[in-house]
Amino acid sequence: MTSIDTAPRPRPYAELTPDRVLDAVESVGLRVDGRLLALNSYENRVYQVGLDAGAPVIAKFYRAGRWTDEQILEEHAFAQALADAEIPVVAPIVHQGRTLLRHQDLRFSLSPRRGGRDPELDDPAVLRRLGRLLARLHNVGAAAAFEHRPALTIRSFGEEPGAYLLDAGWVPPELEPAYRSVLHQALGEVRACFERAGAVAQLRLHGDCHRGNILWTDAGAHFVDLDDARSGPAMQDLWMLLAGEREEMTAQLGAVLAGYREFRDFDPRELHLLEALRTLRQIHFAAWLARRWQDPAFPDAFPWFDEPRFWQDQVLALREQIAAMQEGPLALFD
């Protein structure tokens, strides 16, 4: 397995100039026309690159220390398996037998440009269609297992990120006792939710299936950005489609599952995981911001992160999650 340096770099993309982006794309035999458009991405750097002949391509440059080569290639293979099953995803282009490309010290991939708009997640018909697509995605995901990519666990998404935030001094001293206490209680409720759910199936997931990673066209939806693909319960790809109060989320999830169950069984025990997974994402997201803070793109995009108000809101949000987990799962099945 390829070994990589996981230490954060103060300016990980400082040397990724426009010229280097264009040189990288030309290094694999494509002729660029000089047009370059930076796309919205924080973990990696993604550009639309114009070509002399044909449609532009999307060039994705991977953050050093994020994934090993084997983990990236496993993501690419999963995307291709989904595409082969006629599930609408944007898979990397195979160039001379490779999807993971190199130029000097850069690792990158190319993919076709696919446009679209945000899905209308307040429309039950849209949610049913997304449920059908996710069921088909999960059928492929359940057909094999990841060998190199990690699993979503309480340890990796809750305990370790929470400990990092406290040990590294990110929580303001005046809020540290409150955050430590509420984090401890929240993780206790997460464990209780997982215990109530029991041994639910683990499968290969999209992993980050929020509205920004789903593009909608007149032909329907397609999925983008499998960078967070990992193993976990099916609910991880479902709960991010929900928003609002409990009654609203119940109706939304009902619509999603109405479509989902046309193509795949859903284990109702996973309803116990919905708020637990939401809680883990909240903790993990804060630690992700902290670990990336030396990257200049992050203070520019998230200026509120190192303000005391953010941590006050985190304490309140975790308390709300504790109450939601204690309230029990959404009532969708008798």
C-alpha positions as CSV (number, residue, x, y, z in Angstrom):
1,M,0.0,0.0,0.0
2,T,1.2,3.5,-0.8
3,S,2.3,5.4,2.3
4,I,1.3,9.1,2.5
5,D,2.1,11.9,4.9
6,T,-1.1,12.7,6.9
7,A,0.3,15.8,8.5
8,P,-1.6,19.0,7.6
9,R,0.3,21.3,5.3
10,P,0.0,25.1,5.8
11,R,-0.6,25.8,2.2
12,P,-1.3,22.5,0.5
13,Y,-2.1,24.0,-2.9
14,A,0.3,26.9,-2.9
15,E,2.1,25.6,-5.9
16,L,-1.0,24.6,-7.9
17,T,-0.9,27.6,-10.2
18,P,-3.1,27.9,-13.3
19,D,-0.1,27.0,-15.5
20,R,0.6,23.8,-13.5
21,V,-3.1,22.8,-13.8
22,L,-2.9,23.2,-17.6
23,D,0.5,21.5,-17.8
24,A,-0.9,18.5,-15.8
25,V,-3.8,18.1,-18.2
26,E,-1.5,18.5,-21.3
27,S,0.9,15.9,-19.7
28,V,-1.6,13.1,-20.6
29,G,-1.8,14.1,-24.2
30,L,-4.7,16.5,-24.2
31,R,-4.4,20.0,-25.9
32,V,-5.8,22.7,-23.7
33,D,-7.1,26.0,-25.0
34,G,-6.2,28.1,-22.0
35,R,-9.7,28.4,-20.5
36,L,-9.7,27.5,-16.8
37,L,-12.5,27.8,-14.3
38,A,-12.1,27.0,-10.6
39,L,-15.1,25.1,-9.2
40,N,-16.4,25.0,-5.7
41,S,-14.4,22.5,-3.7
42,Y,-12.5,22.7,-0.4
43,E,-11.0,19.2,0.3
44,N,-9.6,18.9,-3.2
45,R,-9.1,21.5,-6.0
46,V,-11.3,21.1,-9.0
47,Y,-11.2,22.9,-12.3
48,Q,-13.0,23.0,-15.6
49,V,-10.4,22.9,-18.3
50,G,-11.1,23.9,-21.9
51,L,-9.7,21.7,-24.7
52,D,-8.8,22.6,-28.3
53,A,-11.0,19.8,-29.5
54,G,-14.2,18.6,-27.8
55,A,-16.0,19.5,-24.6
56,P,-14.1,20.8,-21.5
57,V,-13.0,18.2,-18.9
58,I,-13.1,18.4,-15.1
59,A,-9.7,18.1,-13.5
60,K,-9.6,17.1,-9.8
61,F,-6.4,17.5,-7.9
62,Y,-6.2,15.4,-4.7
63,R,-5.2,16.8,-1.4
64,A,-1.9,15.3,-0.2
65,G,-2.3,13.1,2.8
66,R,-6.1,12.6,2.3
67,W,-6.2,9.2,0.6
68,T,-3.6,6.6,-0.5
69,D,-3.4,5.7,-4.2
70,E,-5.2,2.4,-3.4
71,Q,-8.1,4.2,-1.7
72,I,-8.5,6.6,-4.6
73,L,-8.5,3.8,-7.1
74,E,-11.1,2.0,-5.1
75,E,-13.3,5.0,-5.3
76,H,-12.8,5.1,-9.0
77,A,-13.6,1.4,-9.4
78,F,-16.8,1.9,-7.3
79,A,-17.9,4.8,-9.6
80,Q,-17.2,2.7,-12.7
81,A,-19.2,-0.2,-11.2
82,L,-22.1,2.2,-10.7
83,A,-21.8,3.6,-14.2
84,D,-21.7,0.0,-15.6
85,A,-25.0,-0.7,-13.8
86,E,-26.5,2.4,-15.5
87,I,-26.7,4.4,-12.3
88,P,-26.1,8.1,-13.2
89,V,-22.8,9.0,-11.6
90,V,-19.9,11.0,-13.0
91,A,-17.0,8.4,-13.2
92,P,-13.4,9.3,-14.0
93,I,-12.1,9.1,-17.5
94,V,-9.9,6.1,-18.2
95,H,-6.8,7.5,-19.9
96,Q,-4.2,4.9,-21.3
97,G,-5.6,2.4,-18.9
98,R,-5.4,4.7,-15.8
99,T,-7.9,6.8,-13.9
100,L,-5.4,8.2,-11.3
101,L,-2.9,10.4,-13.2
102,R,0.3,12.0,-12.1
103,H,2.2,15.1,-13.1
104,Q,5.4,15.7,-11.1
105,D,4.1,15.6,-7.4
106,L,0.5,16.1,-8.3
107,R,-2.2,13.3,-8.3
108,F,-5.3,14.1,-10.3
109,S,-8.1,12.6,-12.3
110,L,-10.2,13.8,-15.2
111,S,-13.9,13.4,-15.7
112,P,-16.5,14.6,-18.2
113,R,-18.4,17.8,-17.5
114,R,-21.9,17.3,-16.3
115,G,-24.2,20.2,-15.5
116,G,-27.4,20.4,-13.4
117,R,-29.2,22.2,-10.7
118,D,-30.1,21.5,-7.1
119,P,-32.9,18.9,-6.7
120,E,-36.2,20.2,-5.3
121,L,-36.1,18.2,-2.0
122,D,-39.4,19.6,-0.9
123,D,-41.1,17.7,-3.8
124,P,-42.2,14.2,-2.8
125,A,-41.9,13.0,-6.4
126,V,-38.3,14.1,-6.5
127,L,-37.6,12.4,-3.2
128,R,-39.2,9.1,-4.4
129,R,-37.0,9.2,-7.5
130,L,-33.9,9.8,-5.4
131,G,-34.9,6.9,-3.2
132,R,-35.0,4.6,-6.2
133,L,-31.6,5.8,-7.4
134,L,-30.1,5.3,-3.9
135,A,-31.5,1.8,-3.7
136,R,-29.9,0.9,-7.0
137,L,-26.6,2.5,-5.8
138,H,-26.8,0.4,-2.6
139,N,-27.5,-2.8,-4.5
140,V,-24.2,-2.3,-6.3
141,G,-22.6,-1.2,-3.0
142,A,-23.7,-4.4,-1.3
143,A,-22.3,-6.6,-4.1
144,A,-18.7,-6.3,-2.8
145,A,-16.8,-4.7,0.0
146,F,-14.1,-2.0,0.2
147,E,-10.7,-3.3,0.9
148,H,-8.8,-0.1,1.5
149,R,-11.4,2.7,2.2
150,P,-12.5,3.2,5.8
151,A,-15.8,2.5,7.5
152,L,-18.0,5.1,9.2
153,T,-17.8,4.3,12.9
154,I,-18.5,6.0,16.2
155,R,-14.8,6.0,16.8
156,S,-13.8,7.6,13.5
157,F,-16.6,10.1,13.2
158,G,-17.3,11.0,16.8
159,E,-14.8,9.9,19.5
160,E,-11.6,10.7,17.7
161,P,-12.7,14.0,16.2
162,G,-14.2,15.2,19.5
163,A,-11.0,14.3,21.4
164,Y,-9.0,16.2,18.8
165,L,-11.1,19.4,19.1
166,L,-10.6,19.3,22.9
167,D,-6.9,18.2,23.0
168,A,-5.8,20.7,20.3
169,G,-7.4,23.6,22.1
170,W,-10.0,24.6,19.5
171,V,-12.8,25.1,22.0
172,P,-12.5,28.4,23.8
173,P,-11.5,27.9,27.5
174,E,-14.7,29.4,28.9
175,L,-16.8,26.9,26.8
176,E,-14.6,23.9,27.2
177,P,-16.3,22.4,30.2
178,A,-19.8,22.8,28.6
179,Y,-18.6,21.3,25.3
180,R,-16.8,18.4,27.0
181,S,-19.9,17.6,29.0
182,V,-22.3,17.8,26.1
183,L,-20.0,15.9,23.8
184,H,-19.7,13.1,26.3
185,Q,-23.5,12.9,26.7
186,A,-24.1,13.1,22.9
187,L,-21.6,10.2,22.2
188,G,-23.3,8.2,24.9
189,E,-26.7,8.6,23.2
190,V,-25.1,7.8,19.8
191,R,-23.8,4.5,21.2
192,A,-27.3,3.8,22.6
193,C,-28.8,4.4,19.2
194,F,-26.4,2.0,17.5
195,E,-27.0,-0.6,20.2
196,R,-30.8,-0.3,19.6
197,A,-30.3,-0.7,15.8
198,G,-28.1,-3.8,16.3
199,A,-26.0,-5.4,13.6
200,V,-27.4,-3.6,10.5
201,A,-25.8,-4.3,7.1
202,Q,-22.7,-2.4,6.1
203,L,-22.2,-1.6,2.5
204,R,-20.3,0.7,0.1
205,L,-21.9,4.1,0.2
206,H,-21.7,7.4,-1.6
207,G,-20.9,8.7,1.9
208,D,-21.7,12.4,1.4
209,C,-25.0,12.4,-0.3
210,H,-26.2,16.0,0.4
211,R,-28.0,18.2,-2.2
212,G,-24.7,19.7,-3.4
213,N,-23.5,16.3,-4.6
214,I,-26.8,15.6,-6.5
215,L,-27.3,17.5,-9.8
216,W,-30.8,17.5,-11.4
217,T,-31.6,17.9,-15.0
218,D,-34.8,17.3,-17.1
219,A,-33.7,13.7,-17.4
220,G,-33.5,13.3,-13.6
221,A,-30.6,13.2,-11.1
222,H,-27.0,12.2,-11.2
223,F,-24.5,11.8,-8.4
224,V,-21.1,13.5,-8.3
225,D,-18.1,13.5,-5.9
226,L,-17.6,10.1,-4.4
227,D,-14.5,11.4,-2.5
228,D,-16.1,10.4,0.8
229,A,-17.2,6.9,-0.3
230,R,-16.8,4.5,2.6
231,S,-18.6,1.6,4.2
232,G,-21.5,2.1,6.5
233,P,-25.3,1.7,7.0
234,A,-27.7,2.6,4.2
235,M,-29.2,5.4,6.4
236,Q,-26.0,7.5,5.9
237,D,-27.0,8.1,2.3
238,L,-30.6,8.8,3.1
239,W,-30.7,11.2,6.1
240,M,-29.0,14.0,4.3
241,L,-32.0,14.4,2.0
242,L,-34.1,15.5,5.0
243,A,-34.6,18.9,6.6
244,G,-37.0,20.7,8.9
245,E,-39.0,19.7,11.9
246,R,-39.7,16.1,12.9
247,E,-43.0,16.0,11.2
248,E,-41.6,17.3,8.0
249,M,-38.7,14.8,8.0
250,T,-41.1,12.0,8.7
251,A,-43.0,12.8,5.5
252,Q,-39.7,13.4,3.5
253,L,-38.2,10.0,4.6
254,G,-41.5,8.3,3.9
255,A,-41.3,9.6,0.3
256,V,-37.6,8.5,0.0
257,L,-38.3,5.1,1.3
258,A,-41.4,4.6,-0.9
259,G,-39.0,4.8,-3.9
260,Y,-36.2,3.0,-2.2
261,R,-38.2,-0.1,-1.3
262,E,-39.2,-0.5,-5.0
263,F,-35.6,-1.7,-5.6
264,R,-34.2,-2.7,-2.3
265,D,-35.4,-3.8,1.2
266,F,-34.9,-1.3,4.0
267,D,-34.2,-2.5,7.5
268,P,-36.4,-0.5,9.8
269,R,-33.9,-0.8,12.6
270,E,-31.8,1.7,10.8
271,L,-34.3,4.4,11.8
272,H,-32.6,4.3,15.1
273,L,-29.4,5.6,13.4
274,L,-30.8,8.7,11.7
275,E,-30.2,11.3,14.5
276,A,-27.1,9.4,15.7
277,L,-25.5,9.8,12.2
278,R,-26.5,13.5,12.1
279,T,-24.8,13.9,15.5
280,L,-21.6,12.2,14.3
281,R,-21.5,14.4,11.2
282,Q,-21.7,17.5,13.3
283,I,-18.8,16.5,15.4
284,H,-16.8,15.3,12.5
285,F,-17.4,18.5,10.5
286,A,-16.1,20.7,13.2
287,A,-12.9,18.6,13.4
288,W,-12.6,18.7,9.6
289,L,-12.6,22.5,9.7
290,A,-10.0,22.6,12.5
291,R,-7.7,20.2,10.7
292,R,-7.9,22.2,7.5
293,W,-7.6,25.7,9.1
294,Q,-4.1,26.3,7.9
295,D,-5.3,26.0,4.3
296,P,-6.1,29.6,3.4
297,A,-9.3,28.6,1.6
298,F,-10.9,27.6,4.9
299,P,-10.7,30.9,6.9
300,D,-11.9,32.6,3.8
301,A,-14.9,30.3,3.4
302,F,-15.7,29.7,7.1
303,P,-14.7,32.9,8.9
304,W,-17.1,32.1,11.8
305,F,-15.4,28.9,12.7
306,D,-12.8,30.3,15.2
307,E,-15.3,32.6,16.9
308,P,-16.8,31.8,20.3
309,R,-20.3,32.1,18.9
310,F,-19.6,29.0,16.7
311,W,-18.8,26.9,19.8
312,Q,-21.8,28.3,21.7
313,D,-23.9,27.1,18.8
314,Q,-22.2,23.7,18.8
315,V,-23.1,23.2,22.4
316,L,-26.7,24.1,21.7
317,A,-26.9,22.0,18.6
318,L,-25.5,18.9,20.4
319,R,-28.0,19.4,23.2
320,E,-30.8,19.4,20.5
321,Q,-29.3,16.2,19.0
322,I,-29.3,14.6,22.5
323,A,-33.0,15.4,22.8
324,A,-33.7,14.1,19.3
325,M,-31.9,10.8,19.9
326,Q,-33.8,10.4,23.2
327,E,-37.1,11.0,21.5
328,G,-36.6,7.9,19.4
329,P,-36.8,7.1,15.7
330,L,-39.3,8.5,13.2
331,A,-42.6,6.6,13.2
332,L,-42.7,5.2,9.7
333,F,-43.5,1.5,10.2
334,D,-45.9,-0.3,12.5
